């Protein structure tokens, strides 16, 4: 999946010569926590909610020497921010978020701002990909790491006439020769599926209740 498929294109921006008060007003009015700073169409910085909090005096401060709300955006913004391109992959961008500990990415093409991506956008896309926003059941199965195993499990779902909403694959921390397959299926009662999976010899990790083991 590409960033251009999930990025916001209607982006609220700031300019370097605006003030902290302008940032406060924008964040409150639009209910946002990040904004790119643009000068002549080019991204020169990013302002986040944390930058704003750091710029404003503590309520316990006795006598601030200057009016913090009159500071310029250029004084509080993070300069030369990391940017992304619309054709970058979403999963690679997620890695950048994690490694760089950032909460947003301006999306730039031909030196112009074309979109904006936040950690909230990534989180919601993860929710969509896993099918967690739809009614269904969660099933985890430990399987040997070999070709054809997904096809074998899919036959069980097919025979039960159950739609698979999503499939995720994780490494098995206890045994590197195995994988953990996590299915979200479109049924609220997965008991029949689980029984059939166990009959076929699959190791169902979740759900795993005493009744299912009888």
Order of alpha helices (4+ residues) and beta strands (2+ residues): beta-alpha-beta-beta-alpha-alpha-beta-beta-alpha-beta-beta-alpha-beta-alpha-beta-beta-alpha-beta-alpha
